Amino acid sequence: MISHAGRRSPFDGGPNRADLGKDPASVSGMFDQVAPKYDVTNTVLSVGNDRLWRVATTRAVHPRPGERILDLAAGTGASAISLARSGAHVVAADFSPGMIAEGRRRYRDVRNLEFVEADATALPFADGEFDAVTMSFGLRNVKQPKKALAELLRVAKPGGRLVICEFSHPPVPAIRGLYRFYNDRILPRIARVVSSNTEAYDYLNESIRDWPDQRALSAWIREVGWTDVAYRDLSFGIVALHRAVKPAQPGAAARSFDAESEGRRGEDAAGRLES
């Protein structure tokens, strides 16, 4: 769990803005502040594409009745409720108390959905607990993303499935240029109208620009021990959907990563799925 001692309350008045240092308390506090309008803002800023990405992610996870699924960085639970409709038991985990509180308020009557406050780099779950683990638009906000990927590997069952949906970099230069123009010029103006914390969306733009491309993230996933790693682009590569499987052989374990290894981006090529 993240300690929030000394962190400014989301109701103290001033905006809480994270930076690319990704201090956990700052990132968590920022998401606390945007929680009430988070899903509406995402729909507006993505021009409705967030719903299409959620459908694609749910299909990739392929939840089944009776399975136990971890939805990490679940926010207010929009992705988790989509998974829970299958009949699987879904644990929606997030390190923002504000997001968790909003999710519990919205979905308190859904019996196969539970909310847990959790740090992605030190998950409060047993080894091999989940049939599938997924994370949408949250890995980018973790200070040590490889460590989070290793934790997801640890809590997945042998043969368990991983699905990561994250912002990426369009491979076509013209689309990449239009996307950068939208993020730099259009998105901030819209955020000023619809968001309760416009500075949070300045961070969003910075974090997307700084994030590695599809092949590099796939290499990270393989590096920590996942197998059958592949990805496919959504919305022309604005978002990429990554899939992998935990090795079924006993004794396959996640590597541990220090700060130095977190700074190295993998160079290995990863398979690309056809749409």
C-alpha positions in Angstrom: 0.0 0.0 0.0 1.1 3.6 -0.6 1.5 5.7 2.5 -0.4 9.0 2.0 0.9 10.6 5.2 1.6 14.2 4.6 0.0 14.4 1.2 -2.3 17.2 0.5 -6.0 16.3 0.6 -7.7 16.5 -2.8 -10.1 19.0 -1.2 -7.5 21.4 0.0 -8.2 23.7 -2.9 -5.1 23.9 -5.1 -4.4 21.5 -8.0 -2.2 18.6 -7.5 0.0 18.0 -10.5 2.4 15.1 -11.1 5.5 15.3 -13.2 7.7 12.9 -15.1 9.4 12.0 -11.8 6.2 10.2 -11.1 6.3 10.5 -7.3 3.6 8.1 -6.1 2.0 10.5 -3.7 1.8 13.3 -6.3 0.4 11.0 -9.0 -2.1 9.5 -6.5 -3.1 12.9 -5.3 -3.6 14.2 -8.8 -6.0 11.3 -9.6 -7.8 11.9 -6.3 -8.7 15.3 -7.6 -9.9 14.3 -11.0 -11.9 11.2 -9.9 -15.5 12.6 -10.0 -15.2 13.8 -13.6 -12.5 11.3 -14.8 -14.6 9.1 -17.0 -16.5 11.9 -18.7 -13.3 13.9 -19.3 -11.7 10.8 -20.9 -14.6 10.3 -23.2 -14.6 13.9 -24.3 -10.8 14.1 -24.8 -10.6 10.8 -26.7 -13.6 11.7 -28.8 -15.4 8.6 -27.6 -12.6 6.2 -28.5 -12.1 5.3 -24.8 -15.2 3.1 -25.0 -13.9 1.3 -28.1 -10.5 0.7 -26.4 -12.4 -0.7 -23.4 -14.3 -3.2 -25.6 -11.1 -4.3 -27.3 -9.4 -4.8 -23.9 -12.3 -6.8 -22.5 -12.3 -9.0 -25.6 -8.5 -9.6 -25.3 -8.8 -10.5 -21.6 -11.6 -12.9 -22.5 -13.1 -13.1 -19.0 -15.0 -16.3 -18.1 -17.5 -17.1 -15.3 -15.7 -18.3 -12.2 -12.3 -16.8 -13.1 -10.5 -14.4 -10.8 -9.2 -11.3 -12.6 -7.1 -8.4 -11.5 -7.8 -5.0 -13.1 -4.9 -2.9 -12.0 -5.0 0.9 -12.2 -8.8 0.4 -12.5 -9.6 4.0 -11.6 -13.4 4.4 -10.9 -14.1 0.9 -12.3 -15.2 1.5 -15.8 -12.9 -1.2 -17.2 -13.6 -3.5 -14.2 -17.4 -3.5 -14.6 -17.0 -4.4 -18.2 -15.0 -7.5 -17.2 -17.4 -8.3 -14.3 -20.3 -8.6 -16.7 -18.9 -11.9 -17.8 -19.5 -13.5 -14.4 -15.8 -13.5 -13.4 -14.8 -12.1 -10.0 -12.9 -8.9 -10.7 -10.6 -7.1 -8.2 -10.3 -3.5 -9.2 -7.1 -2.1 -7.8 -5.8 1.4 -7.8 -3.4 3.5 -5.7 -5.7 6.6 -5.6 -8.1 6.5 -2.6 -10.3 9.0 -4.5 -10.7 6.8 -7.5 -11.4 3.7 -5.2 -14.0 5.7 -3.3 -15.7 6.8 -6.5 -15.7 3.3 -7.8 -17.2 1.8 -4.7 -19.9 4.5 -4.7 -20.9 3.7 -8.3 -20.7 -0.1 -8.2 -21.4 -1.0 -4.5 -24.2 -3.3 -5.5 -22.1 -5.4 -7.9 -21.3 -8.6 -5.9 -18.5 -10.0 -8.2 -16.6 -6.7 -8.2 -14.4 -5.5 -5.3 -12.1 -2.5 -4.9 -8.7 -2.6 -3.3 -6.2 0.2 -2.8 -2.9 -1.1 -4.0 0.6 -0.1 -5.1 1.4 -1.6 -8.5 5.0 -2.3 -7.5 4.1 -4.1 -4.3 0.7 -5.8 -4.9 -1.1 -7.1 -1.7 -2.0 -10.4 -3.3 -0.7 -14.0 -3.1 1.5 -15.6 -5.8 -0.5 -17.2 -8.6 -3.9 -15.7 -7.4 -5.4 -14.6 -10.7 -6.4 -16.3 -14.0 -5.8 -13.0 -15.9 -4.3 -9.6 -15.0 -4.9 -6.4 -17.0 -3.9 -2.7 -16.8 -5.3 0.1 -18.9 -3.6 3.5 -19.2 -1.9 3.0 -15.8 1.5 1.5 -16.4 2.7 4.8 -17.9 2.1 6.5 -14.5 4.2 4.0 -12.4 7.6 5.1 -11.4 9.0 1.6 -11.9 7.0 0.1 -14.7 9.1 -3.1 -15.1 8.6 -3.8 -11.4 4.9 -3.5 -11.9 5.0 -5.9 -14.8 7.0 -8.3 -12.7 4.4 -8.0 -9.9 1.6 -8.8 -12.4 3.6 -11.9 -13.4 3.9 -12.9 -9.8 0.2 -12.8 -9.0 -0.9 -14.5 -12.2 -1.4 -18.2 -12.3 0.9 -20.4 -14.5 -0.7 -20.1 -17.9 -2.4 -16.8 -16.8 -3.1 -14.0 -19.3 -1.8 -10.5 -19.4 -3.4 -7.6 -21.3 -1.9 -4.1 -21.2 -3.7 -1.3 -23.0 -1.6 1.9 -23.1 -1.0 5.0 -25.1 1.6 4.6 -27.7 3.1 6.2 -30.8 1.4 6.0 -34.2 3.9 4.4 -36.7 2.7 6.5 -39.7 4.4 9.9 -39.6 1.4 11.9 -40.8 -0.9 10.5 -38.2 1.8 10.9 -35.5 2.1 14.6 -36.5 -1.7 15.1 -36.3 -1.8 13.3 -32.9 1.0 15.5 -31.5 -0.8 18.6 -32.8 -4.0 17.5 -31.1 -2.3 16.7 -27.8 -0.2 20.0 -27.8 -2.8 22.5 -29.1 -6.4 21.1 -28.8 -6.4 18.8 -25.8 -5.3 21.5 -23.3 -8.1 23.8 -24.4 -10.8 21.1 -24.1 -9.4 20.1 -20.7 -9.8 23.6 -19.4 -13.5 23.3 -20.1 -14.3 19.8 -18.9 -11.7 18.9 -16.3 -11.6 19.7 -12.6 -7.8 19.8 -12.7 -6.4 21.0 -16.1 -2.8 20.7 -15.0 -3.3 16.9 -14.7 -3.9 16.8 -18.4 -0.7 18.7 -19.0 1.0 15.8 -17.3 -1.0 13.4 -19.4 0.5 14.9 -22.6 4.0 14.9 -21.2 3.8 11.3 -20.0 2.5 10.1 -23.4 5.3 11.9 -25.3 7.9 10.4 -22.9 6.5 6.8 -23.0 8.3 4.1 -25.1 6.8 2.8 -28.4 5.0 -0.5 -28.9 8.1 -2.6 -29.6 10.0 -1.2 -26.6 7.1 -1.9 -24.2 6.7 -5.4 -25.7 10.4 -6.0 -25.0 9.9 -4.9 -21.3 7.1 -7.4 -21.0 9.2 -10.2 -22.3 12.2 -9.1 -20.2 10.4 -9.7 -16.9 9.4 -13.2 -17.8 6.1 -13.2 -19.8 6.0 -15.3 -22.9 4.0 -15.2 -26.2 4.3 -11.5 -26.2 2.5 -9.7 -29.0 0.7 -6.4 -29.6 -1.7 -4.7 -32.0 -2.4 -1.1 -32.7 -5.7 0.5 -31.9 -6.8 3.9 -33.4 -3.8 4.0 -35.8 -1.3 3.3 -33.0 -2.5 6.1 -30.7 -3.1 3.1 -28.3 -1.5 -0.3 -28.3 -3.0 -3.5 -26.9 -0.3 -5.8 -25.6 -0.9 -9.5 -24.7 1.2 -12.2 -23.0 1.0 -15.4 -21.1 2.7 -16.5 -17.9 4.9 -19.6 -18.5 3.1 -22.8 -17.4 6.4 -24.5 -16.2 6.8 -24.5 -12.4 9.6 -22.4 -11.1 9.3 -19.6 -13.7 9.6 -16.5 -11.7 9.7 -12.7 -12.3 13.0 -10.9 -12.1 13.5 -8.2 -9.6 14.5 -4.8 -10.9 16.4 -1.9 -9.4 16.4 1.7 -10.4 19.2 1.2 -12.9 17.4 -1.6 -14.8 14.3 0.6 -14.8 16.2 3.1 -16.8 17.1 0.7 -19.6 14.6 0.2 -22.4 14.6 -3.2 -24.0 15.8 -3.6 -27.5 14.3 -7.0 -28.4 11.7 -7.1 -31.1 8.3 -8.3 -30.1 5.6 -10.0 -32.2 2.9 -7.9 -33.7 -0.7 -9.1 -33.9 -2.8 -8.5 -36.9 -5.9 -6.5 -36.3 
